[in-house]
Amino acid sequence: MAPSYSELSEKVETFQNMLVSFAAGGSINPQEYKEFRTDLLAEPVVAEMLPRFVRTCRDTGQFWQFIKNEFARYQERRVFLWDSFGPIIDMLEARSRTDTPSDSAITERLEIINSDAVRDAWHTALSRRFDDPDGAITAARSLLETVCKRILDESGIHYPQSPTLPELYRLTSESLQLGPGQHSDHELKRTLGGIITTIQGIAALRNILGDAHGRGGSAETPETRHAELAVTLAGAVSTFLVSCWEAHASGE
């Protein structure tokens, strides 16, 4: 399961403290350095904010050459490293306070489908919903598109080369017996029809407010609340599809 913001914050701070100790004459496990560096660079929300020297220093030897040439005194090195990691730790701690139980539940559920593309789309949506509403809305739609394509691929069902989100959802829902016309119960039909409306709404919201298309000067600017709505709905529908796909694949 992908780590939460609080777990990422703890990991970054642990890595920072390792480097502070090493830069001030302490020891460091070379393999542990490589593992921490690899893990953090693999997390999109973390990688884009990591100090440049983390990306360029592939092992402890390279880091040591960097830090000793930059600063002669231990205290200078400590202050530099604290200042370098401070912004990313502050960001992760702030976002950890906005984590909701549903975020973790959706993250865990989406792992079932075992797709890097799905995982990346969900994490992008989560990481952008407060600071980049445009990008979060686009990522929410991308999440739904990716989940649908993954399920269709796993089911051996062909889809157009450039399908719309509603087209992808229709194919996916019908393959999972989720089409309103595939059921007779009135309330179930209405609920499944509501999901179609949600899909159409997210597609339209992305076209109007997302960052995938240029906007004129009079276009409405998305707010955080718009992004939160799109991400929450996309996450809920995606987990529902994954759960139905899992049940369908197991013959339930």
C-alpha angles and dihedrals in degrees: 000000000000115000122256123239091260091052091048091049091053091048094050091048091049090051090048091052091049090055093044091053093046093046089053096054101279128124130260134192107243093209092049090052091053093047094050091046093049093047094049094046088053092061109083095205090053102035095061092057102039115118113265093244090063090058094045101039103074096179141016093267092059092045091051092051089049098048098042092050092048099047132019098193126068093226091053089053092049093051092046093052094045090050092046095052097034098087095050093046091048090050094049093046091051092049092046088062089057095048112120128204088247091059091060093041092052092045091052094045094049090056087072091074091054098215126145089201092055091045093049093047092051094047091047090052092049095045095049103041095093103032102028112029092171092056093043092055091050091047091050090058091044089054092056093045092049094047091050093048092048092052092046091049091050090049094048093240119148121227132183120277093245106022126173118240093251089052092051092047092049092054092045096046093048091050088054095044091249099125112119090230090057092067135059101200108104098215093046091049090051093049093049089047088053090058089054089053089050091051091050090048094053091047091051093043090054092049092050102035108013125099097241093093133042116256131211123236093263095051118118116256116227118243128212090259090059091051093047090052094049094046094046093048093045091050093049095048092044093053090047091053092047091050091049091047091051092050092045092050091051092049096247 
